[in-house]
Amino acid sequence: MSLYIPCNGRSQILNFDILVQSRDGERREEGCWECISNGQKCDNSMPGCYACEARQQVCPGYGLRTNQSKRKSPQNAWNSESKPSTMRPLDFANEMPRPGISSAHAYYLQHFAKNISRIALAIDYEGNGYRNWIQATMNDDLLLETILAVSSSHLARWQKLPSLQQSRAYHRRALLKLKERLQDPYLVQLESTLAALMFFISYEVFSGSNRWKDHHVRAMAWVQAFGRKTTISPFLKTWVSMVNSQSALNAGVAVLPQVEAWLAKNSPSPGAALIDPFFGCTTELPSLMLRAAQLNYTVRALVPWGEIIPDYLRSQLEQLKTRVAATKIKDDDVPIFSLSCDESGAKVLPISYLNQGETSSRAIAVAEIFRHATLIYITRIINHSSILQESEIQESVDAVISLLPSVPDVVGPGSNLGWAFVVVGAEIDDEEQREYIRSRLRSMYSLAIHNVQSAEVTLEAVWRNREAAHAGFEDMKSWQDVLTGIQAEQILI
């Protein structure tokens, strides 16, 4: 299959070591200047190390120092063309920026590393794959421009800046780099090409735009063409799987065989709740969600609205419900975190912004919310045209409502419940419970990820349809049909 997608002539992924210059003039692999001066171990995280963050101080970075280097304020570090006029300073390294990276770029890379990398996952963890891609920007102009576009766009919305001019400039440059990469038969096969396409998807999803679908088509085509001959990291596989599964669940997009294969290799871990920090659910659930999306597509294609589905499809759906129910986390299970697409089953260590017990309890509650949402999704396929509330659906709705107080805000696991809120909320008739779901969705606006607005608009339309259906004025519609009807097809992360 011939396919051309994005990177430039210098593009390649390098796990290069950060070099610093010691005080005696010798270059050596070490860490940030603060850790060097204190004789402490440094994790070399970019743009600043976690050791400094743990000490609640600004990491001075890893760049070369000269005797003439002077400390300068974040405002002075910006050039006049790229400095937002009302930008609030982040923890910015005040030393000379790394060679090849301007102060403006470093500012946005730091926002990406310290903020976007956290909220784009259900659970932040050591070795977060988003942060790892920052290293590659040193040698890949396409990745640099796409990450800068994502970061500057998100920061502008987060701080309610009046203009997106800077992010649009980054985005235009990234698209030009993408065009170059697509035309190079060698560079197109690099793993960084797929990563760049995924960042383009993030740019559009965070903006609440439907244009993510064009990049999704390219990304899935890349996986089909090069997925078997290019080494792809477990993080990137999981990221692709999450986007493909959400697209399939929401918009009926085809599930890639490669994604099925990546997710099919999970097995339960006795005595432990194995939770994916990307999805936020147990590592067994994503493959079952994909199967549910496939069966939903089949039912919608073969069974006319209002008719009973064939026994063979009903049997498959009932079996799938049983498998989903079996992923229930037991009261004495210990939460362990691992990426769904990591064949080695390697565990990752969560970075907790709360105490450890609170993080664990929230992670388990969110995983259970996803399980119940999936059960509702499957049950609604079986009874796809019924306006009656199945007792099983009501049990799951009640369970989710009781679990939500355990996840009181959008910190950590609570940041990616958009899909679950739509699936569960679509079954609610009680006005007080609807208002609670509204308030929880609106609390997610603080993340400045605008696809949440699509979730709220969809739910309001679903509720109007339910009321009309109960009154006999309209036929009952699925929330997916409503989503398509209002042209708000979105990845409801």
C-alpha positions as CSV (number, residue, x, y, z in Angstrom):
1,M,0.0,0.0,0.0
2,S,1.4,3.4,-1.0
3,L,0.9,6.1,1.6
4,Y,2.7,9.3,2.2
5,I,2.2,11.2,5.5
6,P,4.3,13.9,7.7
7,C,8.3,14.6,8.9
8,N,11.2,16.5,7.5
9,G,14.7,15.5,6.4
10,R,16.1,15.7,9.9
11,S,13.3,13.6,11.5
12,Q,14.1,10.7,13.6
13,I,13.4,9.5,17.1
14,L,16.4,9.6,19.4
15,N,16.5,8.7,23.0
16,F,19.4,11.0,23.4
17,D,21.0,11.8,26.7
18,I,20.9,15.4,27.9
19,L,24.4,16.9,28.0
20,V,25.4,19.6,30.3
21,Q,28.6,21.4,30.9
22,S,30.2,20.9,34.3
23,R,31.9,23.7,36.2
24,D,35.3,22.5,35.2
25,G,34.5,22.7,31.5
26,E,34.0,19.0,30.9
27,R,30.8,17.9,29.2
28,R,29.1,15.0,31.0
29,E,25.7,13.3,31.3
30,E,24.3,14.4,34.6
31,G,21.1,16.3,35.2
32,C,19.7,19.7,35.8
33,W,22.0,22.4,37.3
34,E,20.1,22.3,40.6
35,C,20.5,18.6,41.0
36,I,24.2,18.8,40.0
37,S,24.9,21.5,42.6
38,N,23.1,19.6,45.3
39,G,24.7,16.3,44.3
40,Q,21.3,14.7,43.9
41,K,20.0,12.2,41.4
42,C,18.1,13.8,38.5
43,D,15.5,12.1,36.3
44,N,16.3,14.4,33.3
45,S,12.6,15.0,32.7
46,M,11.9,17.8,30.2
47,P,11.4,20.7,30.4
48,G,12.1,20.5,34.1
49,C,12.9,17.6,36.4
50,Y,10.5,16.1,39.0
51,A,13.2,16.3,41.7
52,C,13.0,20.1,41.5
53,E,9.2,20.0,41.4
54,A,9.2,17.9,44.5
55,R,11.4,20.5,46.2
56,Q,8.8,23.1,45.1
57,Q,11.4,25.1,43.2
58,V,11.9,26.1,39.6
59,C,14.1,23.6,37.7
60,P,16.9,25.6,36.0
61,G,17.1,23.2,33.1
62,Y,19.9,21.4,31.4
63,G,21.1,23.9,28.9
64,L,24.7,25.0,28.5
65,R,25.8,27.8,30.8
66,T,28.5,30.4,30.2
67,N,30.1,32.7,32.7
68,Q,28.2,35.6,31.0
69,S,24.7,34.0,31.3
70,K,22.4,36.1,33.4
71,R,19.1,35.3,34.9
72,K,16.2,37.0,33.1
73,S,12.5,37.2,33.8
74,P,9.9,35.1,31.8
75,Q,8.6,38.3,30.2
76,N,12.0,39.3,28.9
77,A,12.6,35.8,27.6
78,W,9.9,36.2,25.1
79,N,10.3,37.9,21.7
80,S,7.7,40.5,20.8
81,E,6.1,38.5,18.0
82,S,5.2,35.4,20.1
83,K,4.6,36.7,23.6
84,P,0.9,36.7,24.6
85,S,0.1,40.0,26.2
86,T,-1.8,38.6,29.2
87,M,0.1,35.4,29.7
88,R,0.5,34.3,33.3
89,P,3.9,32.8,33.9
90,L,4.4,29.1,34.5
91,D,7.4,27.6,36.3
92,F,9.8,28.7,33.6
93,A,13.5,27.9,33.6
94,N,15.1,31.3,33.7
95,E,18.5,30.1,32.4
96,M,19.7,30.2,28.8
97,P,17.4,28.0,26.7
98,R,18.6,24.8,25.2
99,P,20.5,25.1,22.0
100,G,18.1,25.3,19.1
101,I,15.0,25.9,21.2
102,S,13.8,29.5,21.6
103,S,12.5,30.9,24.9
104,A,9.0,31.1,23.3
105,H,9.1,27.5,22.3
106,A,10.4,26.4,25.7
107,Y,7.5,28.2,27.3
108,Y,4.9,26.2,25.3
109,L,6.9,23.0,25.7
110,Q,6.8,23.4,29.4
111,H,3.0,24.0,29.4
112,F,2.7,20.8,27.3
113,A,4.9,18.8,29.7
114,K,3.4,20.0,33.0
115,N,-0.2,20.5,32.1
116,I,-1.4,18.9,28.9
117,S,0.5,15.7,29.6
118,R,-1.4,15.4,32.8
119,I,-4.9,16.2,31.8
120,A,-4.7,14.2,28.5
121,L,-4.4,11.0,30.6
122,A,-6.7,9.6,33.2
123,I,-3.7,9.1,35.5
124,D,-0.3,10.7,35.1
125,Y,2.6,8.4,35.6
126,E,6.4,8.3,35.5
127,G,7.6,7.9,32.0
128,N,4.4,9.5,30.6
129,G,4.7,9.0,26.8
130,Y,3.5,12.5,26.0
131,R,6.6,13.9,27.8
132,N,8.9,11.5,26.0
133,W,7.9,12.9,22.7
134,I,9.3,16.3,23.7
135,Q,12.8,14.9,23.4
136,A,12.1,14.0,19.8
137,T,11.2,17.6,19.0
138,M,14.9,18.4,19.2
139,N,15.5,16.5,16.0
140,D,12.0,16.6,14.3
141,D,10.6,19.9,13.1
142,L,7.2,18.3,12.4
143,L,6.8,17.1,15.9
144,L,8.0,20.4,17.3
145,E,5.5,22.4,15.3
146,T,2.5,20.1,16.0
147,I,3.2,20.0,19.8
148,L,3.7,23.8,19.8
149,A,0.3,24.1,17.9
150,V,-1.4,21.9,20.5
151,S,0.2,23.6,23.5
152,S,-0.3,27.2,22.3
153,S,-3.9,26.6,21.3
154,H,-4.7,25.0,24.6
155,L,-3.0,27.7,26.6
156,A,-4.8,30.4,24.8
157,R,-8.2,28.9,25.5
158,W,-7.2,28.0,29.1
159,Q,-6.3,31.6,29.8
160,K,-9.1,33.0,27.7
161,L,-6.8,35.0,25.5
162,P,-8.5,37.1,22.8
163,S,-6.4,35.7,19.9
164,L,-5.3,32.3,18.6
165,Q,-3.0,33.9,16.1
166,Q,0.2,32.3,17.5
167,S,-1.3,28.7,17.6
168,R,-2.7,29.1,14.1
169,A,0.8,30.1,12.8
170,Y,2.3,27.0,14.5
171,H,-0.6,24.9,13.0
172,R,0.0,26.2,9.4
173,R,3.7,25.5,9.7
174,A,2.9,22.0,11.0
175,L,0.6,21.3,8.1
176,L,3.3,22.3,5.6
177,K,5.8,19.9,7.4
178,L,3.1,17.3,7.3
179,K,2.7,17.7,3.5
180,E,6.5,17.3,3.1
181,R,6.5,14.2,5.2
182,L,3.6,12.6,3.3
183,Q,5.6,12.9,0.1
184,D,8.7,11.2,1.4
185,P,8.5,7.4,1.0
186,Y,11.1,6.8,3.7
187,L,10.3,9.4,6.4
188,V,6.6,8.6,6.2
189,Q,7.4,5.2,7.8
190,L,8.9,6.7,11.0
191,E,7.0,6.2,14.2
192,S,7.2,10.0,14.7
193,T,5.0,10.4,11.6
194,L,2.2,8.5,13.4
195,A,2.8,10.5,16.6
196,A,2.5,13.8,14.7
197,L,-0.8,12.7,13.2
198,M,-2.1,11.9,16.6
199,F,-1.1,15.3,17.8
200,F,-3.1,16.8,14.9
201,I,-6.1,14.8,16.1
202,S,-5.5,16.3,19.6
203,Y,-5.3,19.8,18.2
204,E,-8.8,19.4,16.6
205,V,-10.4,17.5,19.5
206,F,-9.2,20.0,22.1
207,S,-10.6,22.8,19.8
208,G,-14.0,21.0,19.6
209,S,-13.6,20.7,15.8
210,N,-14.8,17.9,13.6
211,R,-11.7,18.1,11.5
212,W,-10.1,15.5,13.7
213,K,-11.7,12.9,11.4
214,D,-9.4,13.8,8.4
215,H,-6.3,13.2,10.5
216,H,-7.8,10.1,12.0
217,V,-8.2,8.6,8.5
218,R,-4.6,9.4,7.8
219,A,-3.4,7.9,11.1
220,M,-5.4,4.7,10.6
221,A,-4.1,4.4,7.1
222,W,-0.6,4.7,8.4
223,V,-1.2,1.9,10.9
224,Q,-2.5,-0.3,8.1
225,A,0.4,0.5,5.8
226,F,3.3,0.5,8.3
227,G,2.1,-0.8,11.6
228,R,3.6,-4.3,11.1
229,K,7.0,-3.2,10.0
230,T,7.6,-0.1,12.2
231,T,8.3,-0.4,15.9
232,I,5.6,1.4,17.8
233,S,5.8,2.1,21.5
234,P,3.2,0.7,23.8
235,F,2.1,4.3,24.7
236,L,1.5,5.2,21.0
237,K,-0.3,2.0,20.4
238,T,-2.6,2.7,23.4
239,W,-3.1,6.3,22.2
240,V,-4.1,5.1,18.7
241,S,-6.4,2.4,20.3
242,M,-8.1,4.9,22.5
243,V,-8.9,7.2,19.6
244,N,-10.0,4.4,17.3
245,S,-12.2,2.9,19.9
246,Q,-13.8,6.2,20.7
247,S,-14.4,6.8,17.0
248,A,-16.0,3.4,16.7
249,L,-18.2,3.8,19.8
250,N,-19.4,7.3,18.9
251,A,-19.4,7.6,15.1
252,G,-19.4,4.0,13.8
253,V,-15.9,4.2,12.4
254,A,-14.4,0.9,11.4
255,V,-12.2,-0.8,14.0
256,L,-8.7,-1.6,12.7
257,P,-7.5,-5.2,12.9
258,Q,-4.2,-4.0,14.3
259,V,-5.9,-2.2,17.1
260,E,-7.9,-5.3,17.9
261,A,-4.7,-7.3,18.0
262,W,-2.9,-4.8,20.2
263,L,-5.8,-4.9,22.8
264,A,-6.5,-8.6,22.6
265,K,-3.4,-9.6,24.6
266,N,-4.6,-8.6,28.0
267,S,-5.4,-11.1,30.7
268,P,-6.8,-10.5,34.2
269,S,-4.4,-10.1,37.1
270,P,-5.7,-12.1,40.1
271,G,-6.0,-10.1,43.3
272,A,-5.3,-6.8,41.5
273,A,-7.2,-4.2,39.6
274,L,-5.1,-3.6,36.5
275,I,-6.0,-0.1,35.3
276,D,-4.9,1.6,32.1
277,P,-3.7,5.2,32.9
278,F,-4.7,6.3,29.4
279,F,-8.2,4.9,29.2
280,G,-9.0,5.1,32.9
281,C,-10.6,1.6,32.9
282,T,-9.3,-1.9,33.5
283,T,-6.9,-3.1,30.8
284,E,-9.4,-5.8,29.8
285,L,-12.2,-3.4,29.0
286,P,-11.0,-1.6,25.9
287,S,-11.0,-4.7,23.8
288,L,-14.6,-5.4,25.0
289,M,-15.6,-1.9,24.2
290,L,-14.3,-2.4,20.6
291,R,-16.3,-5.5,20.3
292,A,-19.4,-3.7,21.5
293,A,-18.8,-1.0,18.8
294,Q,-18.5,-3.6,16.1
295,L,-21.7,-5.3,17.2
296,N,-23.5,-2.0,17.4
297,Y,-22.4,-1.2,13.8
298,T,-23.7,-4.6,12.7
299,V,-27.0,-4.2,14.4
300,R,-27.5,-0.7,13.0
301,A,-26.6,-1.9,9.5
302,L,-28.7,-5.1,9.4
303,V,-31.7,-4.5,11.7
304,P,-34.3,-2.0,10.8
305,W,-35.3,0.5,13.5
306,G,-38.0,-0.9,15.7
307,E,-37.4,-4.6,14.8
308,I,-36.1,-7.2,17.2
309,I,-32.5,-8.2,16.6
310,P,-31.7,-11.8,15.5
311,D,-31.0,-14.4,18.1
312,Y,-27.4,-14.9,17.0
313,L,-26.6,-11.3,17.5
314,R,-28.5,-11.1,20.8
315,S,-26.5,-14.2,22.0
316,Q,-23.2,-12.5,21.1
317,L,-24.2,-9.3,22.9
318,E,-25.3,-11.2,26.0
319,Q,-22.0,-13.1,26.1
320,L,-20.2,-9.8,25.8
321,K,-22.2,-8.3,28.7
322,T,-21.1,-11.3,30.8
323,R,-17.5,-10.6,30.0
324,V,-17.8,-6.9,30.8
325,A,-19.5,-7.7,34.1
326,A,-16.6,-10.0,34.9
327,T,-14.2,-7.1,34.9
328,K,-15.7,-5.8,38.1
329,I,-13.1,-4.6,40.6
330,K,-13.4,-6.4,43.9
331,D,-13.4,-4.6,47.2
332,D,-10.0,-6.1,48.2
333,D,-8.3,-5.7,44.8
334,V,-5.2,-3.5,44.7
335,P,-5.0,-1.0,41.8
336,I,-2.0,-1.5,39.6
337,F,-1.4,0.6,36.5
338,S,-0.3,-0.7,33.1
339,L,-0.8,0.3,29.5
340,S,-3.3,-1.9,27.7
341,C,-1.1,-2.3,24.6
342,D,2.1,-3.1,26.5
343,E,2.6,-6.8,25.7
344,S,5.2,-7.1,28.5
345,G,2.7,-6.1,31.1
346,A,5.1,-3.6,32.5
347,K,3.7,-1.7,35.5
348,V,3.9,2.1,35.6
349,L,4.1,4.3,38.8
350,P,1.4,6.9,39.0
351,I,2.4,10.5,39.8
352,S,-0.1,11.5,42.4
353,Y,-1.2,15.1,42.9
354,L,-3.3,13.8,45.7
355,N,-2.4,11.3,48.5
356,Q,-1.9,7.8,47.3
357,G,-5.1,6.4,48.9
358,E,-7.2,9.2,47.2
359,T,-5.7,8.5,43.8
360,S,-6.3,4.8,44.1
361,S,-9.9,5.2,45.2
362,R,-10.6,7.7,42.4
363,A,-9.0,5.4,39.8
364,I,-11.1,2.4,41.0
365,A,-14.3,4.5,40.9
366,V,-13.6,5.7,37.4
367,A,-12.8,2.2,36.2
368,E,-16.1,1.0,37.6
369,I,-18.0,3.9,36.0
370,F,-16.5,2.9,32.6
371,R,-17.6,-0.7,33.2
372,H,-21.2,0.4,34.0
373,A,-21.2,2.7,31.0
374,T,-20.1,-0.2,28.7
375,L,-22.9,-2.4,30.1
376,I,-25.4,0.3,29.4
377,Y,-24.0,0.7,25.9
378,I,-24.4,-3.0,25.2
379,T,-27.8,-3.3,26.7
380,R,-29.0,-0.4,24.6
381,I,-27.8,-2.2,21.5
382,I,-30.0,-5.2,22.4
383,N,-33.0,-2.9,23.0
384,H,-32.0,-0.3,20.4
385,S,-35.4,1.1,19.7
386,S,-37.1,0.8,23.0
387,I,-38.1,3.8,25.1
388,L,-38.5,1.5,28.1
389,Q,-35.9,1.7,30.8
390,E,-34.4,-1.7,31.3
391,S,-33.9,-2.7,35.0
392,E,-30.2,-3.6,34.2
393,I,-29.7,-0.1,32.7
394,Q,-31.3,1.6,35.8
395,E,-29.0,-0.5,38.1
396,S,-25.9,0.8,36.2
397,V,-27.2,4.4,36.2
398,D,-27.8,4.2,40.0
399,A,-24.3,2.7,40.5
400,V,-22.6,5.5,38.5
401,I,-24.5,8.2,40.4
402,S,-23.4,6.6,43.6
403,L,-19.7,6.4,42.4
404,L,-19.4,10.0,41.1
405,P,-19.0,11.6,44.6
406,S,-15.8,9.5,44.9
407,V,-14.5,11.4,41.9
408,P,-15.5,14.9,43.0
409,D,-13.6,16.9,40.4
410,V,-11.5,16.8,37.2
411,V,-8.2,16.1,39.0
412,G,-6.6,13.0,37.8
413,P,-9.0,10.2,36.8
414,G,-11.9,12.6,36.7
415,S,-10.5,14.3,33.6
416,N,-11.7,11.8,31.0
417,L,-15.3,10.9,31.9
418,G,-17.0,12.7,28.9
419,W,-18.0,9.5,27.1
420,A,-19.3,7.9,30.3
421,F,-21.3,11.0,31.1
422,V,-23.0,10.8,27.7
423,V,-23.8,7.1,27.8
424,V,-25.1,7.2,31.3
425,G,-26.8,10.6,31.0
426,A,-28.7,9.5,27.9
427,E,-30.7,7.1,30.1
428,I,-31.7,9.6,32.8
429,D,-35.1,11.1,33.1
430,D,-34.9,12.6,36.6
431,E,-34.3,16.3,36.3
432,E,-32.2,16.5,39.5
433,Q,-29.9,13.8,38.2
434,R,-29.7,15.5,34.8
435,E,-28.7,18.7,36.4
436,Y,-26.0,16.8,38.3
437,I,-24.6,15.4,35.1
438,R,-24.7,18.9,33.5
439,S,-22.7,20.3,36.4
440,R,-20.1,17.5,36.2
441,L,-19.7,18.1,32.4
442,R,-19.4,21.9,32.9
443,S,-16.8,21.3,35.6
444,M,-14.7,19.8,32.8
445,Y,-14.6,23.1,31.0
446,S,-11.8,24.1,33.3
447,L,-9.6,21.7,31.3
448,A,-10.0,23.9,28.2
449,I,-10.7,20.9,26.1
450,H,-13.7,21.9,24.1
451,N,-15.0,18.6,22.9
452,V,-16.8,18.5,26.3
453,Q,-19.2,21.1,24.8
454,S,-20.2,18.5,22.2
455,A,-21.0,16.1,25.0
456,E,-23.3,18.6,26.7
457,V,-25.0,19.7,23.5
458,T,-25.6,16.0,22.6
459,L,-27.1,15.2,26.0
460,E,-29.5,18.2,25.9
461,A,-30.7,17.0,22.4
462,V,-31.0,13.4,23.7
463,W,-33.1,14.6,26.6
464,R,-35.4,16.6,24.4
465,N,-35.9,13.5,22.2
466,R,-36.6,11.3,25.2
467,E,-39.3,13.6,26.4
468,A,-40.9,13.8,23.0
469,A,-40.7,10.0,22.6
470,H,-42.4,9.5,26.0
471,A,-45.1,11.8,24.9
472,G,-45.5,9.9,21.6
473,F,-44.4,12.8,19.4
474,E,-41.1,11.3,18.1
475,D,-39.4,8.0,17.8
476,M,-36.7,7.2,20.2
477,K,-33.2,8.0,18.9
478,S,-29.8,6.7,20.1
479,W,-27.4,9.3,21.4
480,Q,-25.1,8.3,18.4
481,D,-27.8,9.3,16.0
482,V,-28.3,12.6,17.9
483,L,-24.6,13.2,17.8
484,T,-24.6,12.7,14.1
485,G,-27.8,14.7,13.5
486,I,-26.4,17.8,15.2
487,Q,-23.1,17.4,13.3
488,A,-21.2,17.2,16.5
489,E,-19.4,13.9,15.9
490,Q,-16.7,14.1,18.4
491,I,-14.3,12.0,20.4
492,L,-16.0,12.3,23.8
493,I,-12.9,11.8,26.0
